[in-house]
Amino acid sequence: MTASIFHPPLIQIAFSVLDLRLTERWFREGLGYLPAGGNTEFMSSPLAEQVQGLPGAASTCWWLVGRNPWFQLEMFQFRQPRAKPMPVDFRPCDIGYTRIGVHVSDFDAALANLQALGTRPLAPPMGSTGNRRACVRNPDGVFVEIMETDPLADNSEGKRACPVATRSVTMSTPDLAASVAYLSAVTGQMPADIELHRNEHEALWGLSRANCERAVFACGDILLELVQYLDPVGNPWPTGYRICDQGILNIAFGARNQADHMQVYERASQFGASPNCTPLHMPDAGVVYLNDTLGFSVETLWMTPGKADRQWGFEPLPLVQRPDPDCDWPS
């Protein structure tokens, strides 16, 4: 009997940040995300080194959640290896994960809150009232698109009361066909017939004359957008780039049991992705980071519903229930 094909949702976007308090405050006070705890001990252990593929890896990690029922923003402040700052001339066409998109319940309030934090749109908002979009850069230079209209039907069971939902993440790839083939293998599905962006939207992040080819995957509650810039052509990964360097470091696909997780892992491996280590399995969760042939890191993880969600940052927690990023943990 042929096993059913598991289509994993995209449940996490991870960032390497230079100042954890600054970036967390920006997302929380500017857009309305909710704190969801954090971790230092595991993230500074030999297991983290193996999973992330970073010799001597030691970091403090904080999590944030929005309206999405099983999704988080994950932010690492690395003590070692030290993060290299994002290039000052970094553009959204340059190779890598470059942009996230969020839907906010009050567009004007979101822009006002961000302005109070010193952040203004890169260009005037686009669209008529009720259908406006704007783009800003967060404290780590990541492009963040703010959408007044939700690009997805917001009818997910279990959604929480929150003014913001993460809706998209964009990767700029040098080879759209190769990335589509790989992500089709990982997700077990083909791109969706969804027009998240048109070339005119490129003006929002400073590429008004850009010419692009795009594909969009519907991964649960998140859209994964692949873009190949034909003009301007993006710069390659910086020399010596590592995932601890400032910016979006990877995305994660999730499963609720080990068998589904291993199905995704095996599909990615068979398509040529290389893991940093063999999958790490604990009693109620597991994880592995994989690297595709173009250099993109993708995490696949699994966790049983309930306690693991709270332990690993998928449920809101009081601000005080987070580790101090400046504490002296052994590496």
Secondary structure as UniProt FT lines:
FT   STRAND          10..16
FT   HELIX           20..25
FT   HELIX           26..31
FT   STRAND          34..39
FT   HELIX           42..44
FT   HELIX           46..52
FT   TURN            55..56
FT   STRAND          58..65
FT   TURN            69..70
FT   STRAND          72..80
FT   TURN            88..89
FT   TURN            92..93
FT   STRAND          96..104
FT   HELIX           107..116
FT   TURN            117..118
FT   TURN            129..130
FT   STRAND          133..137
FT   TURN            139..140
FT   STRAND          143..147
FT   TURN            157..158
FT   STRAND          164..172
FT   HELIX           176..187
FT   HELIX           199..205
FT   TURN            208..209
FT   STRAND          211..219
FT   TURN            220..221
FT   STRAND          222..231
FT   TURN            239..240
FT   TURN            243..244
FT   STRAND          247..255
FT   HELIX           258..270
FT   TURN            271..272
FT   STRAND          274..275
FT   STRAND          280..281
FT   STRAND          285..291
FT   TURN            293..294
FT   STRAND          297..303
FT   HELIX           307..311
FT   TURN            312..313
FT   TURN            319..320
FT   TURN            325..326
//
